[in-house]
Protein backbone atom coordinates (compact mmCIF):
# COMPACT_ATOMS: atom_id res chain seq x y z
CA UNK A 1 0.00 0.00 0.00
CA UNK A 2 1.49 3.31 -1.09
CA UNK A 3 1.84 5.99 1.51
CA UNK A 4 -0.12 9.13 0.91
CA UNK A 5 2.13 12.09 0.26
CA UNK A 6 1.69 14.92 2.71
CA UNK A 7 0.92 18.34 1.37
CA UNK A 8 2.94 21.40 2.32
CA UNK A 9 0.17 22.56 4.67
CA UNK A 10 0.12 19.15 6.39
CA UNK A 11 3.88 19.23 6.90
CA UNK A 12 3.71 22.73 8.35
CA UNK A 13 0.84 21.73 10.65
CA UNK A 14 2.62 18.60 11.89
CA UNK A 15 5.84 20.52 12.48
CA UNK A 16 4.07 23.19 14.53
CA UNK A 17 1.97 20.57 16.35
CA UNK A 18 4.95 18.40 17.33
CA UNK A 19 6.97 21.46 18.33
CA UNK A 20 4.23 22.73 20.62
CA UNK A 21 3.68 19.29 22.17
CA UNK A 22 7.42 18.87 22.72
CA UNK A 23 7.57 22.29 24.36
CA UNK A 24 4.59 21.39 26.56
CA UNK A 25 6.29 18.12 27.54
CA UNK A 26 9.47 19.96 28.52
CA UNK A 27 7.49 22.52 30.53
CA UNK A 28 5.73 19.70 32.37
CA UNK A 29 8.68 17.39 33.06
CA UNK A 30 11.52 19.85 33.59
CA UNK A 31 10.32 21.34 36.94
CA UNK A 32 10.28 17.87 38.51
CA UNK A 33 13.63 17.03 36.92
CA UNK A 34 15.07 20.32 38.21
CA UNK A 35 13.93 19.54 41.75
CA UNK A 36 15.55 16.10 41.52
CA UNK A 37 18.96 17.27 40.25
CA UNK A 38 18.98 20.13 42.76
CA UNK A 39 18.25 17.75 45.63
CA UNK A 40 21.26 15.56 44.76
CA UNK A 41 23.58 18.50 44.07
CA UNK A 42 26.14 19.88 46.48
CA UNK A 43 24.22 22.47 48.52
CA UNK A 44 26.62 25.37 48.04
CA UNK A 45 27.54 24.53 44.44
CA UNK A 46 23.83 24.44 43.56
CA UNK A 47 23.45 28.06 44.71
CA UNK A 48 25.58 29.09 41.72
CA UNK A 49 22.97 27.60 39.41
CA UNK A 50 21.62 24.26 38.25
CA UNK A 51 20.34 23.72 34.73
CA UNK A 52 20.65 20.27 33.12
CA UNK A 53 23.10 18.40 35.37
CA UNK A 54 23.65 18.29 39.14
CA UNK A 55 26.16 20.80 40.48
CA UNK A 56 28.49 18.36 42.16
CA UNK A 57 26.95 15.42 43.99
CA UNK A 58 25.78 15.19 47.57
CA UNK A 59 23.14 13.25 49.48
CA UNK A 60 23.57 15.22 52.70
CA UNK A 61 20.01 16.57 52.56
CA UNK A 62 18.61 13.06 52.13
CA UNK A 63 20.82 11.72 54.93
CA UNK A 64 19.66 14.50 57.24
CA UNK A 65 16.03 13.88 56.31
CA UNK A 66 16.24 10.12 56.92
CA UNK A 67 17.96 10.68 60.27
CA UNK A 68 15.04 12.69 61.62
CA UNK A 69 13.70 11.35 64.90
CA UNK A 70 10.33 9.69 64.40
CA UNK A 71 10.65 9.54 60.60
CA UNK A 72 9.72 5.84 60.41
CA UNK A 73 6.62 6.23 62.61
CA UNK A 74 5.55 9.32 60.67
CA UNK A 75 5.96 7.52 57.34
CA UNK A 76 3.88 4.57 58.60
CA UNK A 77 1.13 6.92 59.81
CA UNK A 78 1.08 8.73 56.46
CA UNK A 79 0.94 5.48 54.48
CA UNK A 80 -1.82 4.06 56.68
CA UNK A 81 -3.71 7.33 56.47
CA UNK A 82 -3.47 7.35 52.69
CA UNK A 83 -4.42 3.69 52.20
CA UNK A 84 -7.22 3.49 54.78
CA UNK A 85 -8.53 6.99 54.12
CA UNK A 86 -8.63 6.46 50.37
CA UNK A 87 -10.31 3.05 50.72
CA UNK A 88 -12.96 4.35 53.12
CA UNK A 89 -13.61 7.45 51.02
CA UNK A 90 -14.00 5.45 47.80
CA UNK A 91 -16.31 2.83 49.33
CA UNK A 92 -18.51 5.30 51.21
CA UNK A 93 -18.80 7.77 48.32
CA UNK A 94 -19.52 4.99 45.82
CA UNK A 95 -22.25 3.36 47.92
CA UNK A 96 -23.79 6.72 48.85
CA UNK A 97 -23.81 7.76 45.19
CA UNK A 98 -25.46 4.47 44.25
CA UNK A 99 -28.18 4.94 46.86
CA UNK A 100 -29.16 8.41 45.68
CA UNK A 101 -29.58 7.11 42.14
CA UNK A 102 -32.42 4.87 43.37
CA UNK A 103 -35.90 6.34 43.04
CA UNK A 104 -37.06 4.15 45.93
CA UNK A 105 -34.85 6.01 48.39
CA UNK A 106 -36.91 8.51 50.47
CA UNK A 107 -35.92 12.20 50.14
CA UNK A 108 -33.08 11.34 47.76
CA UNK A 109 -33.34 14.65 45.91
CA UNK A 110 -33.25 16.62 49.16
CA UNK A 111 -30.26 14.61 50.37
CA UNK A 112 -28.48 15.18 47.06
CA UNK A 113 -29.06 18.93 47.34
CA UNK A 114 -27.52 18.90 50.80
CA UNK A 115 -24.47 17.24 49.25
CA UNK A 116 -24.28 20.01 46.66
CA UNK A 117 -24.50 22.69 49.35
CA UNK A 118 -21.34 21.40 50.99
CA UNK A 119 -19.42 22.28 47.82
CA UNK A 120 -20.47 25.93 47.94
CA UNK A 121 -20.35 26.72 51.67
CA UNK A 122 -17.51 26.14 54.11
CA UNK A 123 -18.02 26.87 57.80
CA UNK A 124 -14.34 27.71 58.35
CA UNK A 125 -11.50 26.51 60.51
CA UNK A 126 -12.99 27.34 63.93
CA UNK A 127 -16.28 25.39 63.52
CA UNK A 128 -14.27 22.53 62.00
CA UNK A 129 -11.91 22.53 65.00
CA UNK A 130 -14.78 22.57 67.53
CA UNK A 131 -16.60 19.79 65.68
CA UNK A 132 -13.54 17.53 65.62
CA UNK A 133 -13.02 18.08 69.36
CA UNK A 134 -16.71 17.42 70.05
CA UNK A 135 -16.40 14.05 68.32
CA UNK A 136 -13.30 13.24 70.44
CA UNK A 137 -11.07 13.03 67.38
CA UNK A 138 -8.26 15.00 69.00
CA UNK A 139 -5.10 12.84 69.21
CA UNK A 140 -7.02 10.07 67.48
CA UNK A 141 -5.99 8.32 64.26
CA UNK A 142 -9.63 8.34 63.13
CA UNK A 143 -9.23 12.09 62.64
CA UNK A 144 -7.32 11.31 59.46
CA UNK A 145 -9.91 9.09 57.79
CA UNK A 146 -13.44 9.68 59.13
CA UNK A 147 -13.96 13.35 58.10
CA UNK A 148 -13.14 12.48 54.46
CA UNK A 149 -15.42 9.43 54.24
CA UNK A 150 -17.95 11.46 52.20
CA UNK A 151 -16.82 14.15 49.76
CA UNK A 152 -19.45 15.99 47.71
CA UNK A 153 -17.35 16.29 44.56
CA UNK A 154 -16.56 12.58 44.51
CA UNK A 155 -20.22 11.67 45.06
CA UNK A 156 -21.34 13.81 42.12
CA UNK A 157 -18.80 12.27 39.75
CA UNK A 158 -19.62 8.70 40.78
CA UNK A 159 -23.39 9.31 40.68
CA UNK A 160 -23.15 10.76 37.18
CA UNK A 161 -21.12 7.79 36.00
CA UNK A 162 -23.49 5.22 37.51
CA UNK A 163 -26.52 6.86 35.91
CA UNK A 164 -24.99 6.14 32.50
CA UNK A 165 -24.79 2.39 33.07
CA UNK A 166 -27.48 0.36 31.24
CA UNK A 167 -30.53 -0.09 33.52
CA UNK A 168 -31.10 -3.54 32.02
CA UNK A 169 -28.10 -4.91 33.93
CA UNK A 170 -29.69 -4.06 37.25
CA UNK A 171 -33.16 -5.14 36.14
CA UNK A 172 -31.93 -8.59 35.11
CA UNK A 173 -30.13 -8.99 38.46
CA UNK A 174 -33.34 -8.08 40.32
CA UNK A 175 -35.25 -10.72 38.36
CA UNK A 176 -32.71 -13.27 39.59
CA UNK A 177 -33.38 -12.19 43.17
CA UNK A 178 -30.35 -9.95 43.79
CA UNK A 179 -30.71 -7.19 46.38
CA UNK A 180 -29.26 -3.70 46.32
CA UNK A 181 -26.08 -4.66 48.14
CA UNK A 182 -25.45 -7.63 45.82
CA UNK A 183 -26.12 -5.53 42.74
CA UNK A 184 -23.74 -2.83 43.97
CA UNK A 185 -20.88 -5.18 44.87
CA UNK A 186 -21.23 -7.61 41.95
CA UNK A 187 -22.32 -5.34 39.08
CA UNK A 188 -22.30 -1.58 39.67
CA UNK A 189 -18.99 -1.23 41.52
CA UNK A 190 -16.91 -3.34 39.09
CA UNK A 191 -18.40 -1.54 36.07
CA UNK A 192 -17.64 1.82 37.71
CA UNK A 193 -13.92 1.08 38.00
CA UNK A 194 -12.81 3.95 35.69
CA UNK A 195 -14.41 6.61 37.89
CA UNK A 196 -13.47 4.70 41.05
CA UNK A 197 -9.81 4.77 40.02
CA UNK A 198 -10.09 8.48 39.26
CA UNK A 199 -11.56 9.19 42.68
CA UNK A 200 -8.90 7.00 44.27
CA UNK A 201 -6.18 9.18 42.74
CA UNK A 202 -7.85 12.37 44.00
CA UNK A 203 -8.38 10.93 47.47
CA UNK A 204 -4.87 9.47 47.76
CA UNK A 205 -3.19 12.72 46.75
CA UNK A 206 -5.37 14.65 49.19
CA UNK A 207 -4.66 12.27 52.06
CA UNK A 208 -0.93 12.15 51.40
CA UNK A 209 -0.49 15.93 51.17
CA UNK A 210 -2.76 17.01 54.03
CA UNK A 211 -1.07 18.06 57.27
CA UNK A 212 -3.20 20.85 58.78
CA UNK A 213 -5.42 18.45 60.77
CA UNK A 214 -2.27 16.98 62.30
CA UNK A 215 -1.02 20.50 63.04
CA UNK A 216 -4.18 21.66 64.83
CA UNK A 217 -5.50 18.56 66.57
CA UNK A 218 -2.66 16.09 67.13
CA UNK A 219 0.04 16.56 69.74
CA UNK A 220 0.99 12.90 70.14
CA UNK A 221 4.37 12.36 68.36
CA UNK A 222 3.35 8.78 67.51
CA UNK A 223 0.48 10.12 65.39
CA UNK A 224 2.55 12.72 63.55
CA UNK A 225 2.41 12.58 59.75
CA UNK A 226 5.40 12.66 57.44
CA UNK A 227 4.36 15.97 55.88
CA UNK A 228 4.25 17.85 59.19
CA UNK A 229 7.53 16.27 60.33
CA UNK A 230 9.28 17.42 57.15
CA UNK A 231 7.66 20.85 57.42
CA UNK A 232 9.06 21.24 60.94
CA UNK A 233 12.45 20.06 59.70
CA UNK A 234 12.38 22.69 56.97
CA UNK A 235 11.56 25.39 59.54
CA UNK A 236 14.51 24.29 61.68
CA UNK A 237 16.81 24.39 58.66
CA UNK A 238 15.71 27.92 57.81
CA UNK A 239 16.52 28.95 61.39
CA UNK A 240 19.98 27.41 61.13
CA UNK A 241 20.56 29.15 57.81
CA UNK A 242 19.72 32.47 59.42
CA UNK A 243 22.45 32.15 62.06
CA UNK A 244 25.71 34.05 61.72
CA UNK A 245 29.03 32.25 61.51
CA UNK A 246 29.79 33.17 65.12
CA UNK A 247 26.46 31.70 66.30
CA UNK A 248 27.02 28.52 64.32
CA UNK A 249 30.45 28.06 65.87
CA UNK A 250 29.23 28.85 69.37
CA UNK A 251 26.30 26.42 69.07
CA UNK A 252 28.51 23.71 67.56
CA UNK A 253 26.27 23.50 64.49
CA UNK A 254 27.76 22.34 61.19
CA UNK A 255 26.01 23.88 58.27
CA UNK A 256 26.23 21.28 55.52
CA UNK A 257 23.09 22.19 53.58
CA UNK A 258 21.10 25.21 52.50
CA UNK A 259 17.35 25.81 52.91
CA UNK A 260 16.93 25.54 49.13
CA UNK A 261 18.44 22.04 49.03
CA UNK A 262 16.24 20.97 51.95
CA UNK A 263 13.16 22.34 50.18
CA UNK A 264 13.99 20.37 47.05
CA UNK A 265 14.70 17.20 49.03
CA UNK A 266 11.45 17.45 50.98
CA UNK A 267 9.53 18.09 47.77
CA UNK A 268 11.01 14.92 46.29
CA UNK A 269 10.24 12.86 49.38
CA UNK A 270 6.57 13.86 49.56
CA UNK A 271 5.97 13.79 45.79
CA UNK A 272 7.73 10.61 44.72
CA UNK A 273 5.25 8.08 46.25
CA UNK A 274 2.32 9.65 44.41
CA UNK A 275 4.32 9.88 41.18
CA UNK A 276 5.11 6.17 41.42
CA UNK A 277 1.48 5.17 42.05
CA UNK A 278 -0.11 7.41 39.40
CA UNK A 279 1.01 5.44 36.27
CA UNK A 280 -0.83 2.35 37.49
CA UNK A 281 -4.13 4.28 37.58
CA UNK A 282 -3.51 6.57 34.61
CA UNK A 283 -5.32 4.34 32.09
CA UNK A 284 -8.55 4.78 34.08
CA UNK A 285 -8.07 8.46 34.80
CA UNK A 286 -9.05 10.20 31.53
CA UNK A 287 -11.87 7.74 30.79
CA UNK A 288 -13.32 8.17 34.27
CA UNK A 289 -13.27 11.97 34.13
CA UNK A 290 -14.80 12.09 30.63
CA UNK A 291 -17.59 9.63 31.38
CA UNK A 292 -18.30 11.13 34.80
CA UNK A 293 -18.64 14.65 33.42
CA UNK A 294 -21.07 14.07 30.54
CA UNK A 295 -24.09 15.20 32.50
CA UNK A 296 -24.61 16.78 35.90
C-alpha positions as CSV (number, residue, x, y, z in Angstrom):
1,X,0.0,0.0,0.0
2,X,1.5,3.3,-1.1
3,X,1.8,6.0,1.5
4,X,-0.1,9.1,0.9
5,X,2.1,12.1,0.3
6,X,1.7,14.9,2.7
7,X,0.9,18.3,1.4
8,X,2.9,21.4,2.3
9,X,0.2,22.6,4.7
10,X,0.1,19.1,6.4
11,X,3.9,19.2,6.9
12,X,3.7,22.7,8.4
13,X,0.8,21.7,10.6
14,X,2.6,18.6,11.9
15,X,5.8,20.5,12.5
16,X,4.1,23.2,14.5
17,X,2.0,20.6,16.4
18,X,5.0,18.4,17.3
19,X,7.0,21.5,18.3
20,X,4.2,22.7,20.6
21,X,3.7,19.3,22.2
22,X,7.4,18.9,22.7
23,X,7.6,22.3,24.4
24,X,4.6,21.4,26.6
25,X,6.3,18.1,27.5
26,X,9.5,20.0,28.5
27,X,7.5,22.5,30.5
28,X,5.7,19.7,32.4
29,X,8.7,17.4,33.1
30,X,11.5,19.8,33.6
31,X,10.3,21.3,36.9
32,X,10.3,17.9,38.5
33,X,13.6,17.0,36.9
34,X,15.1,20.3,38.2
35,X,13.9,19.5,41.8
36,X,15.6,16.1,41.5
37,X,19.0,17.3,40.3
38,X,19.0,20.1,42.8
39,X,18.2,17.7,45.6
40,X,21.3,15.6,44.8
41,X,23.6,18.5,44.1
42,X,26.1,19.9,46.5
43,X,24.2,22.5,48.5
44,X,26.6,25.4,48.0
45,X,27.5,24.5,44.4
46,X,23.8,24.4,43.6
47,X,23.5,28.1,44.7
48,X,25.6,29.1,41.7
49,X,23.0,27.6,39.4
50,X,21.6,24.3,38.3
51,X,20.3,23.7,34.7
52,X,20.7,20.3,33.1
53,X,23.1,18.4,35.4
54,X,23.7,18.3,39.1
55,X,26.2,20.8,40.5
56,X,28.5,18.4,42.2
57,X,26.9,15.4,44.0
58,X,25.8,15.2,47.6
59,X,23.1,13.2,49.5
60,X,23.6,15.2,52.7
61,X,20.0,16.6,52.6
62,X,18.6,13.1,52.1
63,X,20.8,11.7,54.9
64,X,19.7,14.5,57.2
65,X,16.0,13.9,56.3
66,X,16.2,10.1,56.9
67,X,18.0,10.7,60.3
68,X,15.0,12.7,61.6
69,X,13.7,11.3,64.9
70,X,10.3,9.7,64.4
71,X,10.6,9.5,60.6
72,X,9.7,5.8,60.4
73,X,6.6,6.2,62.6
74,X,5.5,9.3,60.7
75,X,6.0,7.5,57.3
76,X,3.9,4.6,58.6
77,X,1.1,6.9,59.8
78,X,1.1,8.7,56.5
79,X,0.9,5.5,54.5
80,X,-1.8,4.1,56.7
81,X,-3.7,7.3,56.5
82,X,-3.5,7.3,52.7
83,X,-4.4,3.7,52.2
84,X,-7.2,3.5,54.8
85,X,-8.5,7.0,54.1
86,X,-8.6,6.5,50.4
87,X,-10.3,3.1,50.7
88,X,-13.0,4.3,53.1
89,X,-13.6,7.4,51.0
90,X,-14.0,5.5,47.8
91,X,-16.3,2.8,49.3
92,X,-18.5,5.3,51.2
93,X,-18.8,7.8,48.3
94,X,-19.5,5.0,45.8
95,X,-22.3,3.4,47.9
96,X,-23.8,6.7,48.9
97,X,-23.8,7.8,45.2
98,X,-25.5,4.5,44.3
99,X,-28.2,4.9,46.9
100,X,-29.2,8.4,45.7
101,X,-29.6,7.1,42.1
102,X,-32.4,4.9,43.4
103,X,-35.9,6.3,43.0
104,X,-37.1,4.1,45.9
105,X,-34.9,6.0,48.4
106,X,-36.9,8.5,50.5
107,X,-35.9,12.2,50.1
108,X,-33.1,11.3,47.8
109,X,-33.3,14.7,45.9
110,X,-33.3,16.6,49.2
111,X,-30.3,14.6,50.4
112,X,-28.5,15.2,47.1
113,X,-29.1,18.9,47.3
114,X,-27.5,18.9,50.8
115,X,-24.5,17.2,49.2
116,X,-24.3,20.0,46.7
117,X,-24.5,22.7,49.3
118,X,-21.3,21.4,51.0
119,X,-19.4,22.3,47.8
120,X,-20.5,25.9,47.9
121,X,-20.3,26.7,51.7
122,X,-17.5,26.1,54.1
123,X,-18.0,26.9,57.8
124,X,-14.3,27.7,58.3
125,X,-11.5,26.5,60.5
126,X,-13.0,27.3,63.9
127,X,-16.3,25.4,63.5
128,X,-14.3,22.5,62.0
129,X,-11.9,22.5,65.0
130,X,-14.8,22.6,67.5
131,X,-16.6,19.8,65.7
132,X,-13.5,17.5,65.6
133,X,-13.0,18.1,69.4
134,X,-16.7,17.4,70.1
135,X,-16.4,14.0,68.3
136,X,-13.3,13.2,70.4
137,X,-11.1,13.0,67.4
138,X,-8.3,15.0,69.0
139,X,-5.1,12.8,69.2
140,X,-7.0,10.1,67.5
141,X,-6.0,8.3,64.3
142,X,-9.6,8.3,63.1
143,X,-9.2,12.1,62.6
144,X,-7.3,11.3,59.5
145,X,-9.9,9.1,57.8
146,X,-13.4,9.7,59.1
147,X,-14.0,13.3,58.1
148,X,-13.1,12.5,54.5
149,X,-15.4,9.4,54.2
150,X,-17.9,11.5,52.2
151,X,-16.8,14.2,49.8
152,X,-19.4,16.0,47.7
153,X,-17.3,16.3,44.6
154,X,-16.6,12.6,44.5
155,X,-20.2,11.7,45.1
156,X,-21.3,13.8,42.1
157,X,-18.8,12.3,39.7
158,X,-19.6,8.7,40.8
159,X,-23.4,9.3,40.7
160,X,-23.2,10.8,37.2
161,X,-21.1,7.8,36.0
162,X,-23.5,5.2,37.5
163,X,-26.5,6.9,35.9
164,X,-25.0,6.1,32.5
165,X,-24.8,2.4,33.1
166,X,-27.5,0.4,31.2
167,X,-30.5,-0.1,33.5
168,X,-31.1,-3.5,32.0
169,X,-28.1,-4.9,33.9
170,X,-29.7,-4.1,37.2
171,X,-33.2,-5.1,36.1
172,X,-31.9,-8.6,35.1
173,X,-30.1,-9.0,38.5
174,X,-33.3,-8.1,40.3
175,X,-35.2,-10.7,38.4
176,X,-32.7,-13.3,39.6
177,X,-33.4,-12.2,43.2
178,X,-30.4,-9.9,43.8
179,X,-30.7,-7.2,46.4
180,X,-29.3,-3.7,46.3
181,X,-26.1,-4.7,48.1
182,X,-25.4,-7.6,45.8
183,X,-26.1,-5.5,42.7
184,X,-23.7,-2.8,44.0
185,X,-20.9,-5.2,44.9
186,X,-21.2,-7.6,41.9
187,X,-22.3,-5.3,39.1
188,X,-22.3,-1.6,39.7
189,X,-19.0,-1.2,41.5
190,X,-16.9,-3.3,39.1
191,X,-18.4,-1.5,36.1
192,X,-17.6,1.8,37.7
193,X,-13.9,1.1,38.0
194,X,-12.8,4.0,35.7
195,X,-14.4,6.6,37.9
196,X,-13.5,4.7,41.1
197,X,-9.8,4.8,40.0
198,X,-10.1,8.5,39.3
199,X,-11.6,9.2,42.7
200,X,-8.9,7.0,44.3
201,X,-6.2,9.2,42.7
202,X,-7.8,12.4,44.0
203,X,-8.4,10.9,47.5
204,X,-4.9,9.5,47.8
205,X,-3.2,12.7,46.7
206,X,-5.4,14.7,49.2
207,X,-4.7,12.3,52.1
208,X,-0.9,12.1,51.4
209,X,-0.5,15.9,51.2
210,X,-2.8,17.0,54.0
211,X,-1.1,18.1,57.3
212,X,-3.2,20.9,58.8
213,X,-5.4,18.4,60.8
214,X,-2.3,17.0,62.3
215,X,-1.0,20.5,63.0
216,X,-4.2,21.7,64.8
217,X,-5.5,18.6,66.6
218,X,-2.7,16.1,67.1
219,X,0.0,16.6,69.7
220,X,1.0,12.9,70.1
221,X,4.4,12.4,68.4
222,X,3.4,8.8,67.5
223,X,0.5,10.1,65.4
224,X,2.6,12.7,63.6
225,X,2.4,12.6,59.8
226,X,5.4,12.7,57.4
227,X,4.4,16.0,55.9
228,X,4.2,17.8,59.2
229,X,7.5,16.3,60.3
230,X,9.3,17.4,57.2
231,X,7.7,20.9,57.4
232,X,9.1,21.2,60.9
233,X,12.5,20.1,59.7
234,X,12.4,22.7,57.0
235,X,11.6,25.4,59.5
236,X,14.5,24.3,61.7
237,X,16.8,24.4,58.7
238,X,15.7,27.9,57.8
239,X,16.5,28.9,61.4
240,X,20.0,27.4,61.1
241,X,20.6,29.1,57.8
242,X,19.7,32.5,59.4
243,X,22.5,32.2,62.1
244,X,25.7,34.1,61.7
245,X,29.0,32.2,61.5
246,X,29.8,33.2,65.1
247,X,26.5,31.7,66.3
248,X,27.0,28.5,64.3
249,X,30.4,28.1,65.9
250,X,29.2,28.8,69.4
251,X,26.3,26.4,69.1
252,X,28.5,23.7,67.6
253,X,26.3,23.5,64.5
254,X,27.8,22.3,61.2
255,X,26.0,23.9,58.3
256,X,26.2,21.3,55.5
257,X,23.1,22.2,53.6
258,X,21.1,25.2,52.5
259,X,17.3,25.8,52.9
260,X,16.9,25.5,49.1
261,X,18.4,22.0,49.0
262,X,16.2,21.0,51.9
263,X,13.2,22.3,50.2
264,X,14.0,20.4,47.1
265,X,14.7,17.2,49.0
266,X,11.4,17.4,51.0
267,X,9.5,18.1,47.8
268,X,11.0,14.9,46.3
269,X,10.2,12.9,49.4
270,X,6.6,13.9,49.6
271,X,6.0,13.8,45.8
272,X,7.7,10.6,44.7
273,X,5.3,8.1,46.3
274,X,2.3,9.7,44.4
275,X,4.3,9.9,41.2
276,X,5.1,6.2,41.4
277,X,1.5,5.2,42.0
278,X,-0.1,7.4,39.4
279,X,1.0,5.4,36.3
280,X,-0.8,2.3,37.5
281,X,-4.1,4.3,37.6
282,X,-3.5,6.6,34.6
283,X,-5.3,4.3,32.1
284,X,-8.5,4.8,34.1
285,X,-8.1,8.5,34.8
286,X,-9.1,10.2,31.5
287,X,-11.9,7.7,30.8
288,X,-13.3,8.2,34.3
289,X,-13.3,12.0,34.1
290,X,-14.8,12.1,30.6
291,X,-17.6,9.6,31.4
292,X,-18.3,11.1,34.8
293,X,-18.6,14.7,33.4
294,X,-21.1,14.1,30.5
295,X,-24.1,15.2,32.5
296,X,-24.6,16.8,35.9
